[in-house]
Amino acid sequence: MTQRKEKILCVQEVRWRGGRVREIGGYKLYHSGSRTGRNSVGIILDEELKQRVVEVQWPSDRLMPIKVLSGKSLINIMSGYAPQIGCEDQEKEKFREQFEQSVREIPEEEEIILGSDLNCHVGETGGYKACHGGFGYGLKNEEGETMLETLESLELVLVNTGFKKRDEHLTTY
């Protein structure tokens, strides 16, 4: 974060248990995790922003919103970690509902930043022009279709599909 001059970092698979706050070298980590330490998410804020936190919620181990005051505006930062393809459909639906509810609870005049691992493939072209920028990769899967429908209904944009990337930057392993 220091090297790249980042003020906010949303992280997934934190692997610490329970919802806590930790100081890490001048930064503050807010994390939400299960008793097993799996599926945890977190948000790390720099020295300046950590002093402007207005509200922190821990709705689940896979989703965590924080509200920060920035000038005269409120910014909602949300870290999420959707269930993987092999997980039960019930678990995926529960995440999607919590995600949707958390976003809908944010007043329209407030900004929102989502830093989430949505564990889906949205494909090269989505057919969802309102939320898909047309620069995805590969084929869309069922989870990608569901997530695009959700993002479109929430009037959110999938930013990483909005610009062309070099082939070696299209996927990570």
PESUL-V13311 format. One record per residue. PHI is phi as a letter, one per 40 degrees, with the letter a starting at -180 (* if undefined). BURIAL is I if it has 16 or more other ideal C-beta (glycine too) atoms within 10 Angstrom, else O. Layout:
# PESUL-V13311
phi->PHI burial->BURIAL
phi->PHI burial->BURIAL
This chain:
# PESUL-V13311
phi->* burial->O
phi->c burial->O
phi->c burial->O
phi->c burial->O
phi->f burial->O
phi->c burial->O
phi->c burial->O
phi->b burial->I
phi->b burial->I
phi->c burial->I
phi->b burial->I
phi->b burial->I
phi->f burial->O
phi->c burial->I
phi->g burial->O
phi->c burial->O
phi->c burial->O
phi->g burial->O
phi->c burial->I
phi->a burial->O
phi->b burial->O
phi->b burial->O
phi->c burial->O
phi->b burial->O
phi->f burial->O
phi->g burial->O
phi->b burial->I
phi->b burial->I
phi->b burial->I
phi->b burial->I
phi->b burial->I
phi->b burial->I
phi->a burial->I
phi->c burial->O
phi->c burial->O
phi->c burial->O
phi->g burial->O
phi->b burial->O
phi->g burial->I
phi->c burial->I
phi->b burial->I
phi->a burial->I
phi->b burial->I
phi->b burial->I
phi->b burial->I
phi->c burial->I
phi->d burial->O
phi->c burial->O
phi->c burial->I
phi->c burial->I
phi->c burial->O
phi->b burial->O
phi->c burial->I
phi->c burial->O
phi->a burial->O
phi->b burial->O
phi->b burial->I
phi->b burial->I
phi->c burial->I
phi->a burial->I
phi->c burial->I
phi->b burial->I
phi->a burial->I
phi->a burial->I
phi->c burial->I
phi->b burial->I
phi->b burial->I
phi->b burial->I
phi->c burial->O
phi->b burial->O
phi->g burial->O
phi->b burial->O
phi->b burial->O
phi->b burial->I
phi->b burial->I
phi->b burial->I
phi->b burial->I
phi->b burial->I
phi->b burial->I
phi->a burial->I
phi->a burial->I
phi->c burial->I
phi->c burial->I
phi->c burial->O
phi->d burial->O
phi->c burial->O
phi->c burial->O
phi->c burial->O
phi->d burial->O
phi->c burial->O
phi->c burial->O
phi->c burial->I
phi->c burial->O
phi->c burial->O
phi->c burial->I
phi->d burial->I
phi->c burial->O
phi->c burial->O
phi->d burial->I
phi->c burial->O
phi->c burial->O
phi->c burial->I
phi->c burial->I
phi->c burial->O
phi->c burial->O
phi->c burial->I
phi->d burial->O
phi->d burial->O
phi->c burial->O
phi->c burial->O
phi->c burial->O
phi->b burial->I
phi->b burial->I
phi->b burial->I
phi->b burial->I
phi->b burial->I
phi->c burial->I
phi->c burial->I
phi->f burial->I
phi->a burial->I
phi->b burial->I
phi->c burial->I
phi->g burial->I
phi->c burial->O
phi->b burial->O
phi->c burial->I
phi->g burial->O
phi->b burial->I
phi->d burial->O
phi->c burial->O
phi->b burial->I
phi->b burial->I
phi->c burial->I
phi->g burial->O
phi->b burial->O
phi->c burial->I
phi->a burial->O
phi->g burial->O
phi->b burial->O
phi->c burial->I
phi->b burial->O
phi->d burial->O
phi->c burial->I
phi->c burial->I
phi->c burial->I
phi->c burial->I
phi->c burial->I
phi->c burial->I
phi->c burial->O
phi->c burial->I
phi->c burial->I
phi->c burial->I
phi->c burial->O
phi->c burial->I
phi->f burial->O
phi->b burial->O
phi->b burial->I
phi->c burial->I
phi->c burial->O
phi->c burial->O
phi->b burial->I
phi->c burial->O
phi->a burial->O
phi->c burial->O
phi->b burial->O
phi->c burial->O
phi->d burial->O
phi->c burial->O
phi->b burial->O
phi->c burial->O
phi->b burial->O
phi->b burial->O
phi->b burial->O
